[in-house]
Amino acid sequence: MPSNSNPLGALPSRFRRQRLLIVGCGDVGLRVARQLPPRVRVMALTSSPARLPDLRAQGITPLQGNLDAAFTLRRLAGLATRVIHLAPPPNDGAGARDDPRTRALLRVLRLRGLPQAVVYGSTSGVYGDCQGDEVSETRRVNPATPRAWRRVDAEDALRVFGRASGTPVHILRIPGIYAPDREGGTPRGRLLKGTPVLTAQDDVYTSHIHAGDLARACIAALWRGKPQRVSNASDDTRLKMGDYFDLAADIYGLPRPPRLGRDLAQQQLPISLLSFMGESRRLDNRRLKKELRLKLRYPTVNTGLR
């Protein structure tokens, strides 16, 4: 079995600082990079040449490669001491249930110099509809969409990699991400359009996490996460979707959204929106607080949206 007990031991001392590779370095990845101390060298995989100058300007070493073209990833082998994987699976249509991007990344990580830790950003959608129950990480997954099935496949592949290689893998199951300074990160645009929400009797519970707190959860999981473990990365909010939009409307001084019954909503709203209205759950975040020892800066959407 390969060992990762001292992957840096043979390197010159100037290379022995921590080297973090962020795969899928969007808004949350950039927040992670900004919160790390200077002694951590941050690298980011990008498939876009246009992003190279911006990443360099933020002190990040860009590595050009594409998760959909495995041959472009070989340069990643042995580069990083720790990895945060935030890249989504491909959107291949209703029939596909696997995530070839995660599997391509793991093949490269196996080649040499195994990382000391891997953190994966999954989705709370793997639980499916829980009919408003409080959901802990021990609940059996029950994905209802192709997107959620691909996340389950990625989680499974990462667990196999962790057990076989001895690399600690920690999975964060993430609900809706928001932040006032995040593009599309608040309900303002939807409120301005007057998009309806469900009536109280048909409404569903949704969970949220502020993007800044999610970045801090990723960092905590890198150094404090238990091996082959899952944590729900959620805040303390216990709101139904309609109440969330009502709260946001009140904060922004906008009209509250109209309410529709489920039958009428199914006739008027797009399928992509209805999919989020078909699953109801409240995430239990005790592991996040106890095991990762994360103190939320924005414990509720009421504080985060303001």
C-alpha positions in Angstrom: 0.0 0.0 0.0 1.4 3.5 -0.9 2.4 5.6 2.1 1.9 9.3 2.5 3.6 9.5 5.9 6.4 11.8 4.6 5.9 12.7 1.0 8.1 15.8 1.3 11.1 14.2 3.0 13.2 13.8 -0.1 12.7 17.4 -1.3 14.9 20.4 -0.5 13.8 22.4 2.5 12.6 25.3 0.4 9.9 23.0 -1.0 8.7 21.6 2.3 6.0 24.2 3.0 2.4 23.1 2.5 1.2 23.2 -1.1 -2.6 23.4 -1.6 -4.2 22.5 -4.9 -7.7 23.9 -5.5 -9.6 22.1 -8.2 -12.6 24.2 -9.2 -11.3 27.5 -8.0 -14.4 29.7 -8.3 -15.8 32.1 -5.7 -15.4 29.7 -2.8 -11.9 28.6 -3.9 -10.8 32.2 -4.1 -12.1 32.8 -0.6 -10.2 29.8 0.7 -7.0 31.2 -0.9 -7.5 34.6 0.7 -8.0 33.1 4.2 -4.8 31.0 4.2 -1.6 32.2 5.8 1.3 33.2 3.4 3.3 30.1 4.3 0.8 27.9 2.3 1.5 28.0 -1.4 -1.8 27.9 -3.3 -2.2 26.4 -6.8 -5.4 26.3 -8.8 -6.3 24.1 -11.8 -8.0 26.1 -14.5 -9.1 25.2 -18.1 -9.4 28.8 -19.1 -6.3 30.7 -20.3 -8.1 34.0 -19.7 -8.1 33.3 -15.9 -4.3 32.9 -15.6 -3.5 36.6 -15.0 -6.3 37.0 -12.5 -5.2 34.0 -10.5 -1.6 35.2 -10.5 -2.7 38.6 -9.3 -4.3 37.0 -6.3 -1.1 35.2 -5.3 -2.3 31.8 -6.7 -0.1 29.7 -9.0 -2.3 28.7 -12.0 -2.0 25.3 -13.5 -3.7 24.8 -16.9 -5.6 21.6 -17.4 -9.0 20.2 -18.0 -10.8 17.6 -16.0 -12.6 16.5 -19.2 -9.2 15.8 -20.9 -7.3 13.5 -18.5 -4.0 13.7 -20.4 -3.8 17.4 -19.4 -3.7 16.5 -15.7 -0.5 14.5 -15.4 1.5 17.6 -14.3 -0.6 17.6 -11.1 1.0 14.3 -9.9 2.9 14.8 -6.7 2.6 18.6 -6.7 0.2 19.2 -3.8 0.4 18.2 -0.1 -3.3 18.9 0.3 -6.2 19.1 -2.2 -9.6 20.8 -2.2 -11.9 19.5 -4.9 -14.8 21.9 -5.6 -15.3 21.1 -9.3 -18.8 20.0 -10.3 -19.5 16.8 -12.2 -20.3 17.2 -15.9 -23.9 17.8 -16.9 -24.3 14.9 -19.2 -28.1 14.5 -19.2 -30.6 12.3 -17.4 -29.0 9.0 -18.1 -25.5 9.5 -16.6 -24.9 8.7 -13.0 -21.1 8.9 -12.8 -18.5 11.6 -12.4 -15.6 11.0 -14.7 -14.0 14.3 -13.6 -13.4 13.1 -10.1 -12.2 9.7 -11.2 -9.7 11.4 -13.6 -8.4 13.6 -10.8 -8.0 10.6 -8.5 -6.0 8.7 -11.1 -3.5 11.5 -11.2 -3.3 11.8 -7.4 -2.4 8.1 -7.2 0.7 8.4 -9.4 3.2 9.7 -6.9 3.5 11.7 -3.7 0.1 11.1 -2.2 -1.5 14.2 -0.6 -1.8 14.4 3.1 -5.5 15.3 2.9 -8.3 15.7 0.3 -11.5 17.7 0.9 -14.4 17.3 -1.5 -17.3 19.7 -1.8 -20.4 17.6 -2.4 -24.1 18.6 -2.2 -26.8 18.0 0.4 -28.9 17.0 -2.6 -27.5 13.5 -2.2 -30.0 13.0 0.7 -33.0 13.6 -1.6 -36.4 14.5 -0.2 -36.5 13.9 3.6 -40.0 15.4 4.1 -38.7 18.1 6.4 -36.8 15.8 8.7 -33.6 16.8 10.4 -30.8 15.1 8.5 -27.5 13.9 10.0 -24.5 12.5 8.1 -25.5 9.0 9.0 -28.7 9.1 7.0 -28.7 6.9 3.9 -28.3 8.8 0.6 -31.4 8.9 -1.6 -30.5 11.0 -4.7 -33.5 12.0 -6.9 -31.7 13.8 -9.7 -28.9 13.0 -12.1 -26.8 15.8 -10.6 -27.1 14.3 -7.1 -26.3 10.8 -8.4 -23.1 12.1 -9.9 -22.2 13.6 -6.6 -22.8 10.2 -4.9 -20.5 8.6 -7.5 -17.8 11.1 -6.7 -18.1 10.5 -3.0 -17.9 6.8 -3.5 -14.8 7.1 -5.7 -13.1 9.4 -3.1 -13.8 6.9 -0.2 -12.3 4.1 -2.2 -9.3 6.2 -2.9 -8.9 7.2 0.7 -9.2 3.6 2.0 -6.8 2.2 -0.6 -4.1 4.9 -0.3 -4.4 5.8 3.3 -5.1 9.4 2.4 -7.5 11.2 4.7 -10.6 12.2 2.7 -13.2 14.5 4.1 -16.5 15.2 2.4 -18.5 18.4 2.9 -22.2 18.2 1.9 -23.1 21.7 0.9 -26.6 23.3 0.7 -27.4 26.6 -1.0 -24.4 29.0 -1.0 -25.0 32.7 -0.6 -23.2 36.0 0.2 -23.9 39.6 -0.6 -20.6 40.0 -2.4 -21.1 36.8 -4.5 -22.4 36.9 -8.0 -26.0 35.7 -7.9 -25.4 35.1 -4.2 -28.5 36.7 -2.8 -32.3 36.4 -3.6 -32.5 40.0 -4.8 -32.6 39.2 -8.5 -35.4 36.7 -8.0 -37.3 39.1 -5.8 -37.0 41.8 -8.4 -38.5 39.4 -11.0 -41.4 38.6 -8.7 -40.8 34.8 -9.0 -43.4 33.0 -6.9 -42.8 30.7 -4.0 -44.9 27.9 -2.6 -47.8 28.4 -0.1 -47.0 27.6 3.5 -48.7 24.2 3.4 -46.8 23.1 0.3 -43.5 24.7 1.1 -40.2 22.9 1.8 -37.3 23.4 4.3 -34.0 24.5 2.7 -30.6 25.0 4.2 -27.9 27.6 3.6 -24.3 28.4 4.2 -22.5 31.8 3.8 -19.7 31.5 1.2 -17.2 32.9 3.7 -18.1 30.3 6.3 -18.0 27.5 3.6 -14.4 28.6 2.7 -13.5 28.4 6.4 -15.1 24.9 6.6 -13.0 23.8 3.7 -9.8 24.9 5.5 -10.9 23.3 8.8 -11.6 20.1 7.0 -8.1 20.1 5.5 -6.4 20.1 8.9 -9.0 18.9 11.3 -11.3 16.6 9.3 -11.5 13.0 10.4 -10.5 10.5 7.7 -13.2 9.1 5.4 -15.8 11.3 7.1 -18.7 13.4 6.0 -19.8 16.8 7.5 -22.9 18.8 6.7 -21.6 22.3 5.9 -24.7 24.2 6.9 -25.6 27.2 9.1 -28.2 27.2 11.9 -31.1 28.5 9.9 -34.4 26.6 10.1 -36.6 28.3 7.5 -38.9 27.2 4.7 -38.0 28.5 1.3 -40.9 31.0 1.2 -40.0 32.4 4.6 -36.4 32.8 3.4 -37.5 34.9 0.5 -39.9 36.9 2.7 -37.0 37.6 5.1 -34.8 38.7 2.2 -37.6 40.9 0.8 -38.0 42.6 4.2 -34.2 43.2 4.5 -34.0 44.7 1.0 -37.2 46.7 1.2 -38.7 44.8 -1.7 -42.2 43.3 -2.1 -42.6 39.8 -0.8 -42.9 37.2 -3.5 -46.4 35.8 -4.5 -47.4 32.4 -3.2 -48.6 29.5 -5.4 -50.0 26.1 -4.5 -47.8 23.2 -5.8 -50.2 22.2 -8.6 -50.2 25.7 -10.0 -46.5 26.1 -9.5 -45.9 22.9 -11.6 -47.8 24.6 -14.5 -46.0 27.9 -14.3 -42.5 27.5 -13.0 -39.5 26.0 -14.9 -38.4 22.4 -14.1 -35.0 23.6 -12.8 -36.7 25.7 -10.1 -39.3 23.1 -9.3 -36.5 20.6 -8.6 -35.4 22.7 -5.6 -39.0 22.9 -4.4 -39.4 19.1 -4.4 -37.0 18.3 -1.6 -37.4 19.3 2.1 -34.8 18.7 4.8 -33.1 20.5 7.7 -29.4 19.8 7.9 -27.8 18.8 11.3 -24.5 20.7 11.5 -23.2 19.4 14.8 -20.2 17.7 13.3 -19.2 20.9 11.6 -19.1 22.7 14.9 -17.9 19.9 17.2 -15.4 17.9 15.0 -14.2 20.7 12.7 -14.4 23.2 15.5 -15.9 25.8 13.2 -17.5 28.8 14.8 -19.9 30.3 12.2 -19.4 34.0 11.5 -22.9 34.0 9.9 -24.9 31.5 11.9 -28.2 32.5 10.2 -29.2 34.0 6.9 -30.6 36.9 8.8 -27.1 37.9 9.8 -25.5 36.9 6.6 -27.8 38.7 4.2 -27.4 42.0 6.2 
